[in-house]
Every structure is written in structure tokens, then in C-alpha cells.
Amino acid sequence: MQKTLTLIFLCFATATFAQKKPLDHSVYDSWESIGIKQLSDNGQWAAYSILKQEGDANLYISSLTGLAKINVPRGEKPKFSADSKFAAFLIKPLFTTTRQEKIKKKKPEEMTKDSLGFVNLTSAAIVKVPRIKSFKIPENAGNFLAYQKEPLLDTAKKAKSAAEEKEDGANDFFAKETTKKDAKKVGSDLVLRNLLTGTERTFKYVSEYEFSKNGKQLVFDCLGSKTDKTAKPGVFLLNTEKGTVKTLVSAKGNFKGFIFDEASEQVAFLGETSPEKKEIKDYSIYFNTLTLDTAQALVDYEIDGMPAKWAVSGDGKLTFSKDGNKLFFGIAPVKKEKDTTLVDFEHAKLDIWGYKDDYLQPIQLKNADKESKRSYLAVIDIFSSDPKIVPLTDIKLSEASIAREGDANFVLASTDFGNRAQAQWTGSKIADYYLVDTKTGNKKKIISALDGKASVSPGGNYVLFYNNKTGIWSAYTVATGKITALNTSAMVKFADEDNDLPDDPKVYGFAGWTEEDKQVLIYDKYDIWSFTPDGKSAPKNMTNGFGRQNSITFRYENLDTTAQFISKRDDLWLNAYNHLTKEKGFYKTKAGDNKSPEIAVMAKFKYSSLAKAKGAERFIYDKASYTASPNVYVSADLKTETKLSNTNLQQQNYNWGTAELVKWTTPKGHKAEGILYKPENFDPARKYPMIAYFYEKLTDGLYNYQPPAPTPSRLNISFFVSNGYLVFAPDISYETGHPGKSAEEYINSGVESLKKNSWVDGTKIGIQGQSWGGYQVAHLITATNMYAAAWAGAPVVNMTSAYGGIRWETGMNRQFQYEKQQSRIGATLWEKPELYIENSPLFSLPKVTTPIVIMSNDADGAVPWYQGIEMFTALKRLGKPSWLLNYNNEAHNLVLRQNKKDIQIREQQFFDYYLKGAKAPVWMTGGIPATEKGKTWGFELTDEKP
């Protein structure tokens, strides 16, 4: 009887398992992912959002001490009040509503707007307010919420005829105030709500507003109204406790950039009251304290210290020093007004490329708007009896960072002036560094021609810098000017040990500084080292060499981004990655222990970063694996956890898959590894087609969740696995000068190793890659005929023509990519032309026997799209089965979702035909004539052959 029951159970389980269906292209939109996640300051509430690829999200606010759970459909951007008693959030319009409005081509101001929601976490009572532009809650204290409404629409005007509008338009000022053009000019209602009492106060025609950190002050500007004489224009300061309003500026103008000092006792902002038609506005900096009745113009263009023909920049950022005694701001040369007398069609329009230019014209054009708004750091001692500004940077010394949160008497400034042109072929920045005195503006050069990075210690006592050329970390002592090399005696490398680029290895970086700048914590590949910046003590391995001994990389998990130092007293949380097993997790230690870290968790999952409650020992994070959909968890110690979400329950209805690490030895004896994905219903007695997908190194993603999604043109791994394919993702290491042969070495040998298994159909293997992966696809089909089908996204096929091209998304020349970076030639075209030809598939296309699809888009900003054209036109002439997909006005990686969905269908049809023997679609057999573009897409299957 027992045997019979067991047999029945097994038959039932097998039947149930067999009913799982493969993924299809209809599943994408509803597939879920984790959005924002955060904890209240007291750690008793968690807020997280569950997103859909296309559709309405859900926001959840869950009690961690009780059973309460609040679901807010379409909620996003949650924020808890500082006392953890309230939460506020935006509520997006229904996805279907927005879609229909776009179809009807409604104007932006006519579209359905966001709503505001806020909830009392004690009573769970939710209040909703429609048509909200923004909301803010004080950072550190206060029971107030401020929100700004969208301008009202004049529905009456919409119903009027054109003649009626013309007739009374001049007098219909309300309609004027609500058009898109004038919406910013007139502002809208700002509402201050007391969350405890529910009372509200409204201020009209507000453009910008800001709370002090303690919530006791709210500053805002009112643009006024021609029809509402009670709404005076100007800037106002509201005392939220007393309810009193102080007029800071009583003038109409443009005021912005409101900031308070740390103590919430001073406010500063930018403002201009120039005539509206004046093109170049005259900005000043206004300042006020709790004891001043009105705001003072602290800085204007006439102040002492302002360089000739310079002025306050309206695009600069204002920053108080920590102690509130200094104000940092931006200045800039006064711009020239446009000459309106010039006749546009009588003047030439051209770009002039000069060989002495610092930057190529494409870079200049790409950055023109940014550069026109560039400001240069200056400072003023607010309470000086001799008010003047001190410029800290200028056109030739343009970058600077403040020290000790602005309290130091210097800033660290840097410039690459004189070293810019060579970045065209090096791809790196060479800079000089200066200390600039905040009282005098005097400059002291401390580092020359550094190929690396430098930063000031939080206490302002040292400048830490790394030299890519020498591999040395050094510390400059501000008080003495002494430079101390830190890692000369260390027996490990502090830059990429596995570097396979023809360039200096990249530094691993550093975690931060301990209190009073006593130690700096620097990473090697595995461990964290403690160095004293004065060099008086020997470096110590803070993680006790445990990382290197166990092939685990430790990195500091920063749980308080506002903290300046790493405490030696508190637990130091480390995220961890095991290079052998690919497991991830967390350990903890203390900065001064020099003991082996204590494990909290290591598992076959990918973890997000941790977020910690400000006032409690509680963490929130998400984790996932290839088989487990991402979900949100909370924990006090990361050893025990509580699961809050349950995403993608529908996954259990589909034939999913597994991911495993595979290893082999290449023909040259290199140890290699990759990921092999198998269908959930894998049967070793069957033979499976296989697709190899590659880029560089992918095995650190062994436990990554791969949602079925329309990708930018990468392989949709989970989709193909669910549909009966094996997917192989090998790691590749490269030999300088021979990237193509390196791809052969690792990819081909990995495929050959897997072909030894009886369940791999060696005659039905495809390859797929995007960008650098696309290049490798193009190369492989010229070197072997072992692949039955190939798909190359944005491939470079002719390095000789691509070498001198432009990466249009940045404006940079492509030379650096071949000499120093990913393309790994390691020489100029004229030094080693033979290597460029060897690694250019174009010159070997007559050898190709593998059918291929190429995606090259005409707005590709990384790879010149004519590379795909060169490949396709050559293959077409040679009579090789090939297709070129050009998604119009699309980028290197597809951006528009409709295009991403389109390419998923074509990719499946292509591989199904060549690897599964399915019918071919019309777009492969007969193509789509230009006259049918936009009318038919050619997805229909046919009995014809390509």
C-alpha cells in the first residue's frame, strides 16, 4: 500500500511540474522589482515600493512591532517625519490614465498630476491632496509638512472659441496665470500643515520654498499677482512655532537656492530684481538671521574682492560652513548679451576645430550648456568688519572642494589646465592640486601632475592621494607640508591585481577616516588596511588578512552618509564577496580591533546595500538569487530576518531555471569559469540548444536575479532558459594586442568543454553579445564555424576606421579606447597597424559561414553606427545570411520600451529558426520594404527559408 501511495504521489508531482509553461513576451509588464526602501528613525516602521515594469506601483508602510500594514496604490517617494509618527508620499496617476492622455496628445499642463498622501502611523488615517507639485518634511525635527500645489487650470477658457479668447484675452488675467508658459512666473499655492493638529496655512503664488533642518523656519518666495493685491511679491520667513511671518525682501524678482545654516539660525539665497526683458540678470546673495528684520544684500557685483567684469553666478550653489561663519558661493565672468541686430541668414554657421584647443569641438559642443553655467568658488566671512569676497578658483583653476565642512582655513583646488589634450588618447586626467587660503586667496601648489585622485581628510589635517603610475598612496600634512608615502612597506597591491587593460591598474579605493584623522582605511583586493597618515606607525591589516586567506573581498558598508568619520567604538559593517563560491553577505568588525571579522551572513544570494534606522539597530535590505525573486527584509543583526514582501508569485507557474558555476581549462592552460543556466525541467537524457552570452567577466553575478524583461539588447537570459535553451556566460581575460584571440581562447574552449556533455547539442549553438560583446561575436564568426547562429549588438568590426571616430554621447575621441582601455590594442594605429587589422573582423568576413543579425542604431553615442553598416554591406555583397536592425533615433543600448519589446521577439524568432528548427518570420525571409515601414513589422511565421 505504501509503495502504491508513493507512486501516485510521484506521478502527481511529475504531472504538476510538467504543467509549468514557458515564459512568453506577454509576461514582462507585470513582472515586479523592488523600488525605494527605508526605515523610520526609531526603526519601528518600514516603507518600500514594489514596481512593475509597466503599470502601477504599490507603496507599503509596515509596522515592525505590530501587524499594521498600509498599502498605497501608486505611492512613491515616501518620507517619514523625524519623530516617526507620520509618513508622507506622492501618489502617481493611474498608468492607464496617463497612457490615454498621451494618446490624446494632451498638453503637459492638462495631464493628470500627482497627489500627496500622508498618514498618521498611530491611527493609520490617510489624507490625500490632489494636484501636487512637491512636498517637504524637515530633516531633523518638527511636526510640519509643506506641500506645493500645481497651478490651477482654467477650464472655462478651454471652452471658448478662438474669437472669444482673442476678444477677452487681455482682461482674462487668471487664464494667463495658469498657462504652461506663465506657470513658473505666477507660482502656486504653498500649504503648511501641522501634522499633529491638522491645521493648515496657505501662501499663494509661491515658486520655491525650504525648511530649516529643525523645522522651526520655512522660507519661501511669492511672485505676486496682478489681480490679487493682497499677495505681495518678495521673500518671506515663517516661524512655524509662533506662526509669525517676516518679510525678507519686498520686491518682485527671481529668488532661489534657499539654504539654512547648521543651527537653523541663518538663511541665505540668490536673487535678482532685473527688468524682465534683460537677458543677463544681476544676481546678489541675500542673507538674514533670526535677529535681523529684513534680508541684507550680502554680496553683489560691486563688493570688494569681486574680479573685474565678474559677478555672482545665478547657477552657483550656496553653502554655509559648519560653524555658520562663512558662506561659499559661485561667481562667474559677466556674460555677453546676444547681439539682436545680427541677421541670422546672413552669417555662416560652422564649427572650427583647432589643433591647440584643449578639447575637441564635439566635447565643447556637448558641454556648452554646462560650461555656460559654470561658476567658480568664492567665499565671504559673514561677520567680518571689512566685508569682501575671496575668490578661491578661477578659469585656469576651476575645481575645488571645501575642507572640514567649510570650517578649515583652506579649500583643496585642482586643475588639469595644460594637460587636457592628451586625455584624447590616454582617457585619464592629469591634475595639479593647490591649497587655497580662504582668508587671502593665496594658492600653494602641493601636488604636481597627478595621474590619480586627491581628497581632504574630514578633519582637514591631511590631503590623501593615490598615484596611478607608481601605485603609491600618500598623505600630505597640511600643517607642515610634509608628504608621507603610506604603502611602500606593504606586501600587497592596492590596485587591480587582475588588470588586463593596457593601462595602469585602477586603485581599489579607501573606506574613510577614523576620528581626528588618526587613521585612514584603505582597500586591497580583499582586506582593509589601517594607515597612520603621518607614517609613524606601521600599517595594520584591519581585517587580519582574513579576506585574502579566504578569497573574500571586504568593503565598508556606510550606514550613515552624514557621518564624517568611521567610529572605532561602533560596529563596522562590511559587505563581503567570496571569489570562489560567488556567495555574498555581511561581516562586522571594529575599526581598531585588527581581528578577523565576525560573520553575520554569507549565502547564495545577491544583497542590496543596507539601510539603517537612525535611532535603532535595525536594517532594511533586499536580496535575491537566480531562482528567488527579490524581496525586502528587515533584521537587527542580519542573522535572523523578517521578510516583508512577496514579489512575483506568478513565477511559480513558469518553467524557470537554475544557475551553476562551471570550470574548465583553456588551451593555453588558463583556469576559466562561467555560469551555466539550465531550464527548471532540465532532463539530462535530452539534447538542448545553447546560446553563449558574454561581455568580459560575469560570474560575480551567479546569484543575480534575471527577470524576464525586454532588455536594451542584452540576452534575455531567463526567457531563453524558460523556453528550453541552455545559456552559457563565460568569463574572459585578455592579452594586450589580441582581444579577438583572447575571446577565442575562453569562449570557444568553454563551449567545447560543455559540448562534452551528452545533453548539449553541439550542432545548435548560438552566440550573442552587445557592444564589446557584439565585437567579440563578430570576431568569433570569422575564426570558427562552430556556431549555428550569431547576434551582435553595436559591434565594432573595423578598428582602423573606428579608432579616430567620436563617442558622440560624450564628444570624446575613441583613440583612448584602443590604446588604454577596453579594446586593448595598447598602441596607436600607426605604431602597430597589424594589430588593428588582426582584431578587425571586417578583413576576415569572407570566412564567415554563421548567419548573423546586427543591431546598429543611428543615434548610437558610443559606437559609430556605420560600423554595423560596414559589416552588413560586406556580408550582403559576399552573399552571407545577415540582417541589420537600425532602431531609428535610438541609442547604443535601446531606451524606448517598444523597441526593447520588438527586439525580444526578433531575437527569439532568429534563434528558434536556426537552433530549434522553427519557422522563419517574414522579416527574415523577405524583409520589410521601406514603403511598408510603420505598417507591418514582419513577425508572421512562414514556410519560406531565409
TAWOHU-V953925 format. One record per helix or strand of 2 or more residues. SS is the DSSP state (alpha for helix, beta for strand). FROM is the first residue (numbers start at 1). TO is the last residue. If there is no record, write none. Layout:
[[SS,FROM,TO] [SS,FROM,TO]]
//
This chain:
[[alpha,2,18] [beta,32,39] [beta,45,52] [beta,58,63] [beta,69,73] [beta,75,80] [beta,86,91] [alpha,95,103] [alpha,108,110] [beta,115,120] [beta,126,129] [beta,132,137] [beta,144,149] [alpha,155,158] [alpha,162,168] [alpha,173,177] [alpha,180,186] [beta,188,194] [beta,200,211] [beta,217,222] [beta,234,239] [beta,245,249] [beta,254,260] [beta,266,272] [beta,283,289] [beta,296,299] [beta,310,312] [beta,319,320] [beta,326,333] [alpha,344,346] [alpha,361,366] [alpha,368,372] [beta,376,381] [beta,389,391] [beta,399,402] [alpha,404,406] [beta,410,415] [alpha,423,426] [beta,430,437] [beta,443,456] [beta,462,467] [beta,472,477] [beta,483,485] [beta,510,514] [alpha,515,517] [beta,520,523] [beta,528,531] [beta,540,541] [alpha,546,550] [beta,552,556] [beta,572,578] [beta,584,589] [beta,598,603] [beta,606,607] [beta,611,612] [beta,619,624] [beta,631,635] [beta,642,643] [alpha,649,653] [beta,657,665] [beta,671,679] [beta,688,693] [alpha,699,701] [alpha,717,722] [beta,726,730] [alpha,739,755] [beta,760,770] [alpha,772,783] [beta,789,793] [alpha,799,802] [beta,806,807] [beta,812,813] [alpha,815,819] [alpha,833,838] [alpha,841,847] [beta,851,855] [alpha,866,878] [beta,882,885] [alpha,897,916] [beta,920,921] [alpha,922,925] [alpha,930,932] [beta,941,942]]
//
